[in-house]
């Protein structure tokens, strides 16, 4: 009898947990996505134009031979990527203006700005 209750309790818990996960929208689904490539100390493109008030994703792929540190002090985002690695950052809706990202390992050449209109 205890075994049956235990199995039923675990099954009910699993069904409830699955229902919660299935009802939550996937993170990052349907976000506008802007690709950025890091290559030989440069961030390409050097400017992204994005609409104000819209959450978006930046995908970053390191095609260079050195590690990069894709960073924005203003937006408090940072990703370190080994050569050949890729990742992304999700940016909360921004007010109109300009925001900077840079490669901390290549600060003189690895710069990119986001122009929000």
C-alpha positions in Angstrom: 0.0 0.0 0.0 2.8 2.4 0.9 4.6 1.5 -2.3 1.5 2.3 -4.4 1.1 5.7 -2.7 4.8 6.5 -3.1 4.6 5.6 -6.9 1.4 7.6 -7.3 2.9 10.6 -5.4 6.0 10.6 -7.6 4.0 10.2 -10.8 1.7 13.1 -9.8 4.7 15.3 -8.9 6.3 14.5 -12.3 3.1 15.4 -14.2 2.8 18.7 -12.3 6.4 19.5 -12.9 6.1 18.7 -16.6 3.0 20.9 -16.9 4.9 23.8 -15.3 7.8 23.5 -17.7 5.5 23.1 -20.8 3.5 26.2 -19.9 6.6 28.5 -19.7 7.7 30.0 -23.0 11.2 29.2 -24.1 13.8 31.7 -23.2 15.1 33.5 -26.3 12.4 32.2 -28.6 11.4 34.6 -31.3 13.9 37.3 -30.2 15.4 39.5 -32.9 18.9 38.2 -33.3 22.0 40.1 -34.5 25.1 38.1 -35.4 28.6 39.4 -34.5 31.9 37.8 -35.6 35.2 38.4 -33.8 38.1 38.0 -36.2 41.7 39.0 -35.7 41.0 41.6 -33.1 38.0 43.1 -34.8 34.2 42.9 -34.1 32.2 42.6 -37.3 30.0 44.5 -37.9 31.2 47.5 -36.0 27.6 48.9 -35.6 24.3 47.3 -34.9 21.1 49.3 -35.4 18.3 48.0 -33.1 14.8 49.4 -32.3 14.2 50.9 -28.9 12.1 49.1 -26.3 12.7 45.6 -27.8 14.5 42.7 -26.1 17.0 41.1 -28.5 19.9 38.6 -28.7 23.4 39.1 -30.0 25.2 35.9 -31.1 29.0 36.1 -31.0 31.3 33.7 -32.9 35.0 33.9 -32.4 36.7 33.1 -35.8 40.1 34.5 -34.6 43.2 32.7 -33.4 43.1 34.3 -29.9 40.5 34.3 -27.1 38.2 37.3 -26.9 36.3 39.0 -24.1 33.1 40.4 -25.5 32.1 43.0 -23.0 29.8 46.0 -22.3 30.3 48.0 -19.1 27.2 50.0 -19.8 25.0 46.9 -20.2 26.8 44.8 -17.7 27.4 41.9 -20.1 30.5 39.9 -20.6 31.5 36.7 -22.5 34.9 35.1 -22.8 35.2 33.0 -26.0 38.0 30.7 -27.0 39.0 30.5 -30.7 36.2 28.8 -32.6 33.7 29.2 -29.8 30.3 30.8 -30.1 27.8 32.1 -27.5 25.1 34.8 -27.1 23.9 37.6 -24.8 20.3 38.7 -24.4 19.8 42.4 -24.1 16.9 43.9 -22.2 14.8 46.6 -24.0 17.0 49.7 -24.3 16.2 53.4 -24.5 17.3 55.4 -27.6 21.0 56.1 -27.5 24.4 54.4 -28.2 25.9 51.6 -26.2 29.4 50.1 -26.6 30.8 46.6 -26.7 34.5 45.9 -26.9 36.9 43.0 -26.9 38.9 43.6 -23.7 41.8 41.5 -25.1 42.0 43.8 -28.2 40.8 47.1 -26.9 42.3 49.3 -29.6 40.6 47.5 -32.6 37.8 45.3 -31.2 35.0 47.8 -30.7 31.4 47.8 -31.7 28.4 50.1 -30.9 24.7 49.5 -30.7 22.6 52.4 -32.0 19.1 52.2 -30.5 16.4 54.3 -32.3 
